[in-house]
Amino acid sequence: MTNILQAIKPIGRVLASLSFVLILALSSRAQTALKISGEVTNPLTLQAADLKAMPHIDLIAKDRDSKEHRYSGIPLSALLKQAGVTLGDELRGKNLMKVAVVKAADGYEVLFALPELDPDFATRTIVLADQVDGVPLPQGVGPYRVVVPDEKKPARWIREVKSIDVRFVK
């Protein structure tokens, strides 16, 4: 009996380790909050349900694979407006020195000048996508990804978005 228990013990440790890894993976996937902070009047922490309930738009854009895909998401301008970011008629003078820094789970960051995101200034709509071709973004890309239509290089198509920080540039 002792030999059997000794033989099973390593298997139990392996199963415990695998369970722990699975729990970590699921909990990191479940942490889908988006934080908007910085030069805002209403700092936000939006949960997945909050974002899902917001009005979405669809757009067609070519991804890194040079194929067209249909993305569904929330215009970044709508998210920033909800956080009280200076947009529209107030986006003038020193406010034109504000940027939105979008940060991914892995620490990658990209920058957008506020006029790029404001429909009063820009002709394209940049979105925080949560779906591609009718399905949720895959792990490693989602749950949220910024999609910048008609950009020559998709370097600012940041994946696994976790936060947006609005700052003055000096």
N, C-alpha and C positions, 0 to 999 in steps of 0.2 A: 504494500500500500504506500509506503514511504517513497518508493521508486516512482510510482505513478504520480504522486503529488509533486515530486521534484521535476518530473518531465512536463507537467502541466503548468508549473509556475512561470517559466519563460513565455509560454503562450499567453498567459494572463497579463503579463507585463506588456507584451506586444499589443494585445487588444486594448488595454488601458491607454497606451500611447496613441493608438489609432483613434480611439474615441475622443481623446483630448484634441488631436489635430482636427478632427471633424467638427467638434464644437467650436474651435477657434475659427475655422473656415466659415461656418454658418453664421457665427456671431458677427464676423467682419462684413459678411454679405448683408446681414440684417441691419447694420449700422448705416442707414442711408440718409442721415440728416445732412442738410446743406446749411452752412453758416454764412450769413452776409453781415459784415461788420465794417468798421472804420468810419469814414466820413459820411455817416448815414444818420438820419433822425430817428430811425426805428430799427435797431439791430434785430436780425431775425435768425432763428434756428428752425428751419423747415424740415419736417419729417416727410417720409415717403408719401404718406396719405395726403399731406398738405399739397405737395407738388403734383400728385396725381389728380387732385381736385381742381387745379388751376387750368384755365383755358390753354389748350395746346394748338399749335399750328403744324402743318405738314410742309415739308420742302424736299425738293429733289436736289441732291448734291453728289459730286463725284468724290469718292473716298480715295485713300492712298492706292487702292487697287485699280484706279481709273475707271471704275464701273459706277454707274448711277445707282443710288440707293434712296429710298424714301425714309426720311427721318421725321419723327414726331417729337415735339418738345415745346418748351415755354420760351418765348423771346426773352433774352437776357434783360432787355429794357423793362419788361413787365416785372421781373424779379427785383430789379434795382428800384423801380418806382415804388413797389410795395415796401421796400426798406427805407424809402424817403431820400433817395439819392437825387441830387440836383440834375434835372433833365428838362427838356423843352425850353420854354422861354427863360428859365433861370440859368440855363447853361450858356453863360457868357462871362466875359472878364476873367477874373481869377479862377472861376469854376471850370474854365477850359483847361486848367492845369491838373484836373483830376483824372485818375485812371482807375480801372478795375483790374486787380491782380487776381487771377483765378488759379487756385492751387489744387493739385491732385493728391491722392492718397500716398503716392510715392515721393512727394516733395517737388515734383515738376511744377513750374509756374509759367504762366503766360500773362501778357499785359494787353489791355485794350484801352485806348483813349475813350473817354465817355462819348464824344461825338460819333465814334464808330458804332456805338450801340443804340444811339438815340434816333428814332424814326424821323424826327424833325431835321436831322442832319444827313443821315445815311439812306442809301437806296436799297441796301440789302438788310435782311433780318438775320441776326446771329442768335442761335437758339441753344438752350440747355436741353439736349435730347435725352429721352429715356427709352426710345424705341427706334429700331431700324427695320425696315421692310415688314412692319406689322408685329414684330416680336420685341420683347425687352432686350436691351443691350446685353451681350454676353459678358460673363465674368472676365475681368481683365480689361474691359472697356467701360462697363457701366458700374454702378447703376445710372450715372449721368456722364454725358460727354458734351462738350461744346462743339457745335458744328458751324463752320464759317463758310458759307457758300461762295463759290467763285474765287477762292483764294488759290493762288498758283501752287503753293506748297501747304499741305495740311499740318504744319508744325504747331499751329495754335489750336488744332482740334484736340484739345486736352481731354484725356480719359480719366475715369474714376474721380470726377470732380468732388471735392469735399468742402471748399470754401471760396468765397469771393470777398476780397478786402478792397474797399474804396479808399484811395489815398491821394493826397496832393503830391505833385512832382515838383521838386525845387532844385 
